[in-house]
């Protein structure tokens, strides 16, 4: 494409020619090839403006920067914010793929991943091919492409959206994290629907947010980028989230003032199924809706998904089927096993997440609640004590094992976890090898038990001494059942 076509949406000043052909768009100077457009980004640790000259020497035909740079005669496009510029340039480079699909963005502290999969499950049951971009990766048809961030960089997002559109997706659902919104990763996209799930203090400090106020201000950006906002009216922060909104608003919740309401919720437990059942009223009257994800909070996630899907050509049957059969990889994910116990895989890897999942599962009144977990190495030791306390307090048995021990000795990590458990008097066993720990849980499970393998979730590796080894807990379970382990 011509440079002038790529920058037509930008408020910019240019030095040098703009009627030049661009062969690629890159933001990593090491990937520059002849004729590239190099975009300088200010990161948390590296400012790539310093590499502008080197990029030109490597063949870059033009540079986008937010301050003057030494560009050796190449064209320079000066903008106020290069991250926003990259988002708009990327959209143009890939031919504005978001305009070819119905776009759904989801923001909130918790629930983004689950809601995205619920929306996809309902829409695909209705025959509407739907792509997903989020924590677990980018999903296009049967393919799952691993991504580094919940909301990838804008160039990658536009690339994935182009693949989705080209492969026949009619809708795309994206987790819009606060960092992704703040850093303009989804700029240049007009969302048809924006969902707000909930808000609580998180991601504060370090390279994330200065304080809760900034965290909320980033979340609310989505509702200046969408046509219709779908809001959890029961969350006490919803007014702050929609402050300054430019979209139409719809609400969901248990509140009688919500436009889509849930009532009569109850937990459902049967062999191979832990979930919730509830009735809908307001925008849709439907009784006995079942969701195949444990926990009362699943009702809120389902409400958000239904509220959006009502804007698509879906039937009541699509809604029922989509919610009942939804499975979110690594989020209280059931794994089918013989016998009378329930086996779940979950991503919980800190104290708050463990408390939430264990207290949720305790509500199902299991014979025993067994939690297998470890803790990450090269991380705050306090996290290990806290995780030990939570499992010791709520679980009937804790099985202590390895997670990503990284550069630390796994037994040192387990010793810290034991310190936390010992404060509660909870029962535990120590099995450092994670595969053997899973085998122990399965061989010792009794009828009515709920066993949760916590910490890895959707991850398919284990990091030890700087090396990532393949470890997918679903494959381990399969090998155990086949007698291979």
C-alpha angles and dihedrals in degrees: 000000000000117000090235090059093050095052099040092107093050131098095223149133121231135206117193130015122329097185090082128119117250117207099187142359116230137168096186111078090209090065097053116129132179110301097012127149107230117205117202114219130191105223131183092261107012132044107202093199084091089064097053093100092048090049091055091049087053091056107275109157095199141009131215112208141160094219134029113288136186101254104165096234097315119130114271124205112199118203137166095242123017094196091060089043091053091053093053094042091049092051089053093044092056095042100255096287094179088069089063095058140044104259124214121186124191126198132173140105095265137015101037096120095044094047091050091054092045091053090048092047093052095044095046090049084058091051095256108135107224133189125206132206117190152093096325092047138263114315120202113167107309094341124100114195114197116235131192097221137036087241108027124212114290094252091056092045092054090046091053092046090052090052090049093050092046091051093053104264112158095187136032125199119199134186105228105201121197090247091049091051093045093049094049094244090143097035113127091040121106106205116213089207132019120194127204113198106175143310133230133147110285141134091036120155135011113053093337123070130341094220144336091277092060091043090057094044089057093049092052092057090083091067091060090053101050137070097221127024118208107203136193098231093190093065109097091220098056095105090055091048094054095042108131093009119166097194137084112265132225125177139211134183144095090289114112086228092061116103092222111038135191123205142162094036118180137171117254124206128175133141107302094001131089115168148107137273126207145154127246128216138166112043088018130023109208130146132207098018110174126204120199094215118091123240139054089259086068087074090064092048090049092048091054091049094047093047091058096039091056085073089062128069095267130141131222087254091055090053094049094045094042095052096042096051099037114126123184113202110244096358108109083314114182118223117202113241134163117255135047101293133090122238120198136180117210138174096223104140105156136052098262094049091047092050091050096049096041095047089047092053092044088063088067089065098230122193085242132354110218121188123192114193148137133190136245121263122230089035134106110300090216089071090063094051091048094048090050091051093049094049093042091051099047108023125077089214133013120203108202117208145139127301120168097327090176109179096349131090109258091223091057089053092048090049089058091049090050090054089060095045092048089061088064101040089234121160119249145163127208120226109160096191106080095208091052090046090056090048091051091052093050096044093048099041116119132205111287095020123133113212119191122191101205134194108033103059109154093000116111100193144063120217116216125167093344095311125108112217122194112255122158110174092210089059091046090053090048091051091050092051090048092051093245094122 
